[in-house]
């Protein structure tokens, strides 16, 4: 009987010990969870560093000069020019689906003409904000969504003619105020929302003829002021079908 009582007591003590071991096992699991959290935090830091490096590399302007003429018709072709600082030939942008030219942010010069034509979705030229020199003509025509030319505000030199035509919602030409001379002719026509020519106020020399017509809300007085600032009269003046108004006082060269 004594043996049985001692055996029962021993069993009870062993079970109590087992309960203590179980608690110890719980503490071990907690340590394991802590280690797991620590590893997770470490991985998170690594991912953050990687993303930062990628963003920095994409902004470099290290490709130098692009040799030859370029015509771009898709956003992907615009992206292919990212990093180039100059184009030796002409640049033609005829891209109906392009909404911006931001991939050209490194471009500082175009050796021949710059033609921005029939880009129905292009809202601005901000991607050309580093451009200072064009060797030939500047033509901006038939861009239905273009609201301003502010992206060309760094441009000071051009070696050809100037054409601003059929840009339906363009209200001003302010981005051209760094240009002082146009070697060839100048056309400003069929710009239905254009209200003034203040962006041409720095031009004092025009080597060819002047054509300003069919700008529905452009006062004729604006053309008179442009003529009055030129050092000499253009070889031919073609002004009609703008907003008829009365200039007071009348500029000396008003047609």
C-alpha positions as CSV (number, residue, x, y, z in Angstrom):
1,X,0.0,0.0,0.0
2,X,2.9,2.4,0.9
3,X,4.5,1.5,-2.4
4,X,1.3,2.5,-4.3
5,X,1.1,5.8,-2.5
6,X,4.7,6.6,-3.2
7,X,4.2,5.6,-6.8
8,X,1.2,7.9,-7.2
9,X,3.1,10.8,-5.5
10,X,6.0,10.3,-7.9
11,X,3.7,10.2,-10.9
12,X,2.1,13.5,-9.7
13,X,5.6,15.1,-9.3
14,X,6.7,14.0,-12.8
15,X,3.5,15.4,-14.4
16,X,4.1,18.7,-12.6
17,X,7.6,18.7,-14.1
18,X,6.2,18.0,-17.5
19,X,4.0,21.1,-17.1
20,X,7.0,23.2,-16.4
21,X,8.8,21.8,-19.5
22,X,5.8,22.7,-21.6
23,X,6.0,26.3,-20.5
24,X,9.7,26.3,-21.4
25,X,8.8,25.1,-24.8
26,X,6.5,28.1,-25.2
27,X,9.3,30.5,-24.5
28,X,11.5,28.8,-27.1
29,X,8.7,29.4,-29.8
30,X,8.6,33.0,-28.8
31,X,12.3,33.4,-29.4
32,X,11.9,31.8,-32.8
33,X,9.2,34.3,-33.8
34,X,11.5,37.2,-32.7
35,X,14.3,35.9,-35.0
36,X,11.8,35.7,-37.9
37,X,10.7,39.3,-37.4
38,X,14.3,40.4,-37.4
39,X,15.1,38.7,-40.7
40,X,12.0,40.2,-42.3
41,X,13.1,43.8,-41.3
42,X,16.5,43.1,-42.8
43,X,15.0,42.1,-46.1
44,X,12.8,45.2,-46.2
45,X,15.9,47.5,-45.8
46,X,17.6,45.7,-48.7
47,X,14.7,46.3,-51.1
48,X,14.6,50.0,-50.3
49,X,18.2,50.5,-51.1
50,X,17.8,48.7,-54.5
51,X,14.9,50.9,-55.6
52,X,16.8,54.2,-54.8
53,X,19.8,53.2,-56.9
54,X,17.5,52.4,-59.9
55,X,15.8,55.8,-59.9
56,X,19.1,57.7,-59.8
57,X,20.6,55.8,-62.8
58,X,17.6,56.7,-65.1
59,X,18.3,60.5,-64.9
60,X,21.8,60.5,-66.4
61,X,22.7,62.4,-69.6
62,X,25.7,60.4,-70.7
63,X,25.0,59.3,-74.3
64,X,26.5,62.3,-76.0
65,X,25.5,63.1,-79.7
66,X,23.1,61.1,-81.8
67,X,24.4,61.0,-85.4
68,X,22.0,61.7,-88.3
69,X,18.3,62.6,-88.6
70,X,15.7,61.2,-86.3
71,X,11.9,60.7,-86.8
72,X,9.9,59.5,-83.9
73,X,6.4,58.1,-84.2
74,X,5.8,56.3,-80.9
75,X,6.4,56.9,-77.2
76,X,8.9,54.0,-77.3
77,X,11.0,55.8,-79.9
78,X,11.0,58.9,-77.8
79,X,12.2,56.8,-74.9
80,X,15.1,55.5,-77.1
81,X,16.5,59.0,-77.2
82,X,16.7,59.4,-73.4
83,X,20.3,60.4,-72.4
84,X,21.4,62.0,-75.7
85,X,22.5,65.6,-75.4
86,X,22.4,66.5,-79.1
87,X,21.2,65.4,-82.5
88,X,23.5,66.1,-85.5
89,X,20.7,66.2,-88.1
90,X,17.0,67.1,-87.9
91,X,14.4,65.9,-85.4
92,X,10.9,65.2,-86.5
93,X,8.3,64.4,-83.8
94,X,5.2,63.0,-85.4
95,X,3.7,60.9,-82.6
96,X,-0.1,61.0,-82.2
97,X,0.0,59.0,-79.0
98,X,2.8,61.0,-77.3
99,X,1.5,63.0,-74.3
100,X,4.9,64.5,-73.4
101,X,8.6,64.7,-74.5
102,X,10.1,64.2,-71.1
103,X,12.6,61.6,-72.3
104,X,14.3,64.4,-74.3
105,X,15.2,66.4,-71.1
106,X,19.0,66.0,-71.8
107,X,18.8,67.4,-75.4
108,X,20.6,70.8,-75.7
109,X,21.0,71.2,-79.5
110,X,19.6,70.0,-82.8
111,X,22.0,70.4,-85.8
112,X,19.3,70.9,-88.4
113,X,15.5,71.6,-88.1
114,X,13.1,70.8,-85.3
115,X,9.6,69.7,-86.5
116,X,6.8,69.0,-84.0
117,X,3.9,68.1,-86.2
118,X,0.5,66.4,-85.8
119,X,0.8,65.3,-82.3
120,X,-2.8,65.1,-81.2
121,X,-2.1,64.2,-77.5
122,X,0.9,66.4,-76.8
123,X,0.0,69.0,-74.1
124,X,3.4,70.7,-73.7
125,X,7.0,70.8,-74.7
126,X,8.5,70.7,-71.2
127,X,10.8,67.8,-72.2
128,X,12.7,70.3,-74.4
129,X,13.5,72.7,-71.5
130,X,17.3,72.2,-72.0
131,X,17.3,73.0,-75.7
132,X,19.3,76.1,-76.5
133,X,20.1,75.8,-80.2
134,X,18.5,74.7,-83.5
135,X,20.5,74.8,-86.7
136,X,17.6,75.0,-89.1
137,X,13.8,75.6,-89.1
138,X,11.5,75.5,-86.1
139,X,8.1,74.2,-87.1
140,X,5.3,73.6,-84.6
141,X,2.1,72.7,-86.4
142,X,-1.2,70.8,-86.0
143,X,-0.8,69.9,-82.3
144,X,-4.4,69.9,-81.2
145,X,-3.7,69.6,-77.4
146,X,-0.7,71.9,-77.2
147,X,-1.4,74.7,-74.7
148,X,1.9,76.6,-74.5
149,X,5.5,76.7,-75.8
150,X,7.1,77.3,-72.4
151,X,9.3,74.2,-72.8
152,X,11.3,76.2,-75.4
153,X,12.2,79.0,-73.0
154,X,15.9,78.2,-73.1
155,X,16.1,78.4,-76.9
156,X,18.2,81.4,-78.0
157,X,19.6,80.4,-81.5
158,X,17.9,79.1,-84.6
159,X,19.3,79.0,-88.1
160,X,16.2,78.9,-90.3
161,X,12.5,79.9,-90.6
162,X,9.8,79.9,-87.9
163,X,6.4,78.2,-88.5
164,X,3.6,78.3,-85.9
165,X,0.5,76.9,-87.5
166,X,-2.8,75.2,-86.8
167,X,-2.4,74.7,-83.0
168,X,-6.0,74.9,-81.9
169,X,-5.7,75.8,-78.2
170,X,-2.3,77.6,-78.1
171,X,-3.0,81.0,-76.5
172,X,0.5,82.6,-76.6
173,X,4.1,82.2,-77.8
174,X,5.8,83.1,-74.6
175,X,8.3,80.2,-74.8
176,X,10.0,81.9,-77.8
177,X,11.1,85.0,-75.9
178,X,14.8,84.1,-76.0
179,X,14.9,84.3,-79.8
180,X,16.3,87.6,-81.2
181,X,16.7,86.8,-84.9
182,X,15.0,84.7,-87.5
183,X,17.1,84.0,-90.6
184,X,14.4,82.9,-92.9
185,X,10.6,83.6,-93.1
186,X,8.0,83.6,-90.4
187,X,4.5,82.1,-90.5
188,X,1.9,82.5,-87.7
189,X,-1.4,81.2,-89.0
190,X,-4.5,79.2,-88.2
191,X,-4.0,79.3,-84.4
192,X,-7.6,79.8,-83.3
193,X,-7.0,80.6,-79.6
194,X,-3.8,82.8,-80.0
195,X,-4.4,86.2,-78.3
196,X,-1.0,87.9,-78.5
197,X,2.5,87.8,-80.0
198,X,4.4,88.8,-76.8
199,X,6.6,85.8,-77.1
200,X,8.2,87.3,-80.2
201,X,9.0,90.6,-78.5
202,X,12.8,90.0,-78.5
203,X,13.0,89.5,-82.3
204,X,14.6,92.5,-84.0
205,X,15.8,90.8,-87.2
206,X,13.7,88.9,-89.8
207,X,15.6,87.8,-92.9
208,X,12.6,86.7,-95.0
209,X,8.9,87.4,-95.4
210,X,6.2,87.8,-92.7
211,X,2.9,85.9,-92.8
212,X,0.3,86.3,-90.1
213,X,-3.3,85.3,-91.0
214,X,-6.4,83.4,-89.9
215,X,-5.8,83.7,-86.2
216,X,-9.3,84.4,-85.1
217,X,-8.7,86.2,-81.8
218,X,-5.3,87.7,-82.5
219,X,-5.7,91.6,-82.8
220,X,-4.1,93.1,-85.9
221,X,-2.4,95.6,-83.5
222,X,-0.2,92.7,-82.3
223,X,1.2,92.3,-85.8
224,X,1.8,96.1,-86.0
225,X,3.8,96.0,-82.8
226,X,5.9,93.2,-84.1
227,X,6.7,95.1,-87.3
228,X,7.5,98.2,-85.4
229,X,10.2,96.4,-83.3
230,X,12.1,95.0,-86.4
231,X,15.2,96.8,-87.5
232,X,14.1,96.7,-91.1
233,X,10.9,95.9,-93.0
234,X,10.4,92.2,-94.1
235,X,10.8,91.4,-97.8
236,X,7.0,90.6,-98.0
237,X,4.2,91.2,-95.5
238,X,1.1,89.1,-95.6
239,X,-1.5,90.0,-92.9
240,X,-5.2,89.2,-93.0
241,X,-8.2,87.5,-91.4
242,X,-7.1,88.1,-87.8
243,X,-9.2,89.9,-85.2
244,X,-9.9,93.4,-86.7
245,X,-9.2,96.2,-84.2
246,X,-8.0,99.7,-84.1
247,X,-4.4,100.5,-82.9
248,X,-4.0,103.6,-80.8
249,X,-1.5,105.1,-81.4
250,X,-0.9,103.5,-84.8
251,X,2.7,102.0,-85.0
252,X,4.9,103.4,-87.7
253,X,5.1,100.1,-89.7
254,X,1.5,99.1,-89.4
255,X,0.3,97.8,-92.8
